[in-house]
Amino acid sequence: MHPKQLAEILQACLGRGFQLPLYLCAIGANGAVLVVSYTPHEDQEGLETKVLAEHYPAAGFLVPINMMVSDAAGEATRVVIRGDRWSFADLN
């Protein structure tokens, strides 16, 4: 999971009308887990990232990686990462 991919996914969720804060849960095919919250920085430039839970096997995250992104209004979407590509699963 590349930071650039995460940034693209978060931007896409915001573009779909998701409201901050955002909550992301990512689960790799091998059980790797990352749970993160994203809130606005105090200066409103960018997002503050807070890791809420994590578990990384020695191999790190193995694809496919399934993610759920939820927002402050209770909206949610599923995202799947397969290598260098990601997609919204609810649009397939």
Residue pairs with C-beta under 8 A, 6 or more apart in sequence:
1 26
1 34
1 61
1 65
1 81
2 84
5 81
5 84
5 86
6 24
8 86
9 24
9 67
9 69
9 79
9 86
10 22
10 24
10 38
10 47
10 69
12 88
13 22
13 69
13 71
13 77
14 20
14 22
16 77
17 75
18 69
18 71
18 73
18 75
18 77
19 71
19 72
19 73
19 75
20 38
20 39
20 40
20 47
20 71
20 72
21 37
21 38
21 39
21 40
21 71
21 72
22 37
22 38
22 47
22 69
22 70
22 71
22 72
23 35
23 36
23 37
23 38
23 52
23 69
23 70
23 71
24 34
24 35
24 36
24 37
24 38
24 67
24 68
24 69
24 70
25 33
25 34
25 35
25 67
25 68
26 32
26 33
26 34
26 35
26 61
26 65
26 66
26 67
27 33
27 65
27 66
27 67
28 60
28 61
28 62
28 63
28 65
29 62
29 63
29 64
29 65
30 57
30 59
30 61
30 62
31 55
31 57
32 55
32 56
32 57
32 59
32 60
32 61
32 62
32 65
33 53
33 54
33 55
34 51
34 53
34 54
34 61
35 51
35 52
35 53
35 54
36 49
36 50
36 51
36 52
37 49
37 50
37 52
38 47
38 48
38 49
38 50
39 47
39 48
39 50
40 46
40 47
40 48
41 47
41 48
63 81
63 82
63 83
64 80
64 81
64 82
65 80
65 81
66 78
66 79
66 80
66 89
67 78
67 79
67 80
67 81
68 76
68 77
68 78
68 79
69 76
69 77
69 79
70 76
77 88
77 89
77 90
78 88
78 89
78 90
79 86
79 87
79 88
79 89
80 86
80 87
80 89
